[in-house]
């Protein structure tokens, strides 16, 4: 699946902001300047800027332009408000990522999982457990349940590289939206055995349900994160109210 022009521009501008090329509170080049640089229309530039606004990198100011409101962070940051694979997050944070598959099994959604995930009871699934290492430090254990009808033929090679790349580039599935719940739980014996907790006895658990463009809930994942050097970032917009 070819990457849209506006997404390419978004990725480039986001990289410049995260590297400090565009500093905190600095104005971005004008739409005309960016359109000329990237060889596209102003409307395409606006789409890229809208993504930057949505992810909290910039703010538009009428009559002044677009201002950077994000500051580079020393820790690896995961975006709560957007959908990105861990591979994409690692690349954005410029941190080497490696994945070790612990298990890959076929099964069906039971009553307990249907209640937790929203998937239909009895649906065929592929469950995958992965250990994630960032900069060679084991920090995350993912347990994912993929709807077998949408994500078939998973292999260890796919699991240890990028399931989302397989989804989008091979299967042609467009990942559209996700809901997430973030909690803090006491570390289990498995957590202590698998991931580096830095002397702490808790983990951050991100439970996510992900939908494709047809509205199908095709993935439910519980990610158990070490609290060491991690931050989750969201962007809030005040909604207009009637007065």
Secondary structure as the mmCIF struct_conf table of DSSP 4:
data_model
#
loop_
_struct_conf.conf_type_id
_struct_conf.id
_struct_conf.beg_label_comp_id
_struct_conf.beg_label_asym_id
_struct_conf.beg_label_seq_id
_struct_conf.end_label_comp_id
_struct_conf.end_label_asym_id
_struct_conf.end_label_seq_id
HELX_LH_PP_P HELX_LH_PP_P1 UNK A 2 UNK A 4
HELX_RH_AL_P HELX_RH_AL_P1 UNK A 5 UNK A 19
TURN_TY1_P TURN_TY1_P1 UNK A 20 UNK A 20
BEND BEND1 UNK A 21 UNK A 22
TURN_TY1_P TURN_TY1_P2 UNK A 24 UNK A 25
HELX_LH_PP_P HELX_LH_PP_P2 UNK A 26 UNK A 26
STRN STRN1 UNK A 27 UNK A 27
HELX_LH_PP_P HELX_LH_PP_P3 UNK A 28 UNK A 30
HELX_RH_AL_P HELX_RH_AL_P2 UNK A 31 UNK A 38
TURN_TY1_P TURN_TY1_P3 UNK A 39 UNK A 39
BEND BEND2 UNK A 40 UNK A 40
HELX_RH_AL_P HELX_RH_AL_P3 UNK A 42 UNK A 54
TURN_TY1_P TURN_TY1_P4 UNK A 55 UNK A 56
BEND BEND3 UNK A 57 UNK A 57
STRN STRN2 UNK A 58 UNK A 61
TURN_TY1_P TURN_TY1_P5 UNK A 62 UNK A 64
STRN STRN3 UNK A 65 UNK A 68
BEND BEND4 UNK A 74 UNK A 75
STRN STRN4 UNK A 76 UNK A 79
BEND BEND5 UNK A 80 UNK A 82
HELX_RH_AL_P HELX_RH_AL_P4 UNK A 86 UNK A 92
TURN_TY1_P TURN_TY1_P6 UNK A 93 UNK A 94
STRN STRN5 UNK A 97 UNK A 108
HELX_RH_AL_P HELX_RH_AL_P5 UNK A 111 UNK A 117
HELX_LH_PP_P HELX_LH_PP_P4 UNK A 119 UNK A 120
TURN_TY1_P TURN_TY1_P7 UNK A 121 UNK A 122
STRN STRN6 UNK A 124 UNK A 134
TURN_TY1_P TURN_TY1_P8 UNK A 135 UNK A 136
STRN STRN7 UNK A 137 UNK A 147
TURN_TY1_P TURN_TY1_P9 UNK A 148 UNK A 150
BEND BEND6 UNK A 151 UNK A 151
BEND BEND7 UNK A 153 UNK A 153
HELX_RH_AL_P HELX_RH_AL_P6 UNK A 156 UNK A 161
HELX_RH_AL_P HELX_RH_AL_P7 UNK A 163 UNK A 165
HELX_RH_PI_P HELX_RH_PI_P1 UNK A 166 UNK A 171
STRN STRN8 UNK A 175 UNK A 186
HELX_LH_PP_P HELX_LH_PP_P5 UNK A 187 UNK A 188
HELX_RH_AL_P HELX_RH_AL_P8 UNK A 189 UNK A 194
BEND BEND8 UNK A 195 UNK A 195
TURN_TY1_P TURN_TY1_P10 UNK A 198 UNK A 199
STRN STRN9 UNK A 202 UNK A 212
TURN_TY1_P TURN_TY1_P11 UNK A 213 UNK A 214
STRN STRN10 UNK A 217 UNK A 226
TURN_TY1_P TURN_TY1_P12 UNK A 228 UNK A 229
STRN STRN11 UNK A 230 UNK A 233
HELX_LH_PP_P HELX_LH_PP_P6 UNK A 238 UNK A 240
#
